Amino acid sequence: MAKALHVSRQALIARVNRRLAKQNESLRRCPENRRDYHTLGDFYILDISRNVVLAKHVDLQKLAKKLGSLKPGERLSG
C-alpha cells in the first residue's frame, strides 16, 4: 500500500482558491475571535463580484476532493 502524500492546509487553500477563482469565488477563513465565526464557521465561500457569502461552515477537505484539488493518495496534514 502506497503512503499518502501530505498537503499543508495553506497549500490546499491555495489549490481550492485557484479552482474557485474561475467561477469568481473565493474560499475565506474566519478567525475564531470574529463575531461572525459562529455564523460562518472556519471556512466560507464568497462570491467576489457580488460580495455575497455562498456557503458557510465549509469542510476544506471535502470541498478540495469535490473540486479535484485533493488528488487520490493525498491527504490534509495536521
C-alpha positions in Angstrom: 0.0 0.0 0.0 1.4 3.4 -1.0 1.9 6.1 1.6 -0.4 9.1 1.5 1.2 12.3 0.4 0.5 15.1 3.0 -0.6 18.5 1.8 -0.5 21.5 4.1 -3.6 23.5 4.9 -2.2 26.6 3.2 -1.3 24.7 0.0 -4.7 23.1 -0.1 -6.4 26.5 0.4 -4.4 27.9 -2.5 -5.3 25.0 -4.7 -9.0 25.4 -3.9 -8.9 29.1 -4.5 -7.3 28.7 -7.9 -10.3 26.5 -8.9 -12.9 28.8 -7.3 -11.3 31.9 -9.0 -12.5 30.6 -12.4 -16.1 31.0 -11.0 -15.4 34.4 -9.4 -15.5 32.8 -5.9 -13.0 32.6 -3.1 -12.6 30.4 0.0 -12.1 32.5 3.1 -11.1 31.6 6.6 -13.0 33.2 9.5 -10.9 33.8 12.7 -12.4 32.4 15.9 -12.3 35.8 17.5 -14.6 37.4 14.9 -18.2 37.9 15.8 -19.3 36.2 12.6 -17.4 33.0 13.4 -20.4 31.1 14.7 -22.4 32.0 11.6 -19.7 31.4 9.0 -17.6 28.6 10.6 -13.9 28.1 10.0 -14.2 28.5 6.2 -16.8 30.0 3.9 -17.1 30.7 0.2 -17.6 34.3 -1.0 -18.8 35.4 -4.4 -16.2 38.1 -5.2 -18.2 40.1 -7.7 -21.3 40.5 -5.5 -19.5 40.3 -2.1 -22.1 37.6 -1.0 -21.5 34.6 1.1 -22.4 31.5 -0.9 -21.6 28.7 1.6 -21.0 28.6 5.3 -19.2 26.0 7.5 -17.3 24.6 4.5 -15.3 21.5 5.1 -11.9 22.2 3.4 -11.0 18.6 2.7 -14.5 17.6 1.3 -14.5 20.7 -0.9 -11.0 20.1 -2.2 -11.9 16.5 -3.1 -15.1 17.7 -4.8 -13.2 20.2 -6.9 -10.4 17.8 -7.7 -7.8 19.9 -5.8 -7.0 17.0 -3.5 -5.9 14.1 -5.6 -6.2 10.4 -4.7 -3.4 9.4 -2.4 -3.1 12.9 -0.9 -4.5 14.0 2.4 -4.6 17.1 4.5 -1.7 17.2 7.0 -2.2 18.1 10.6 
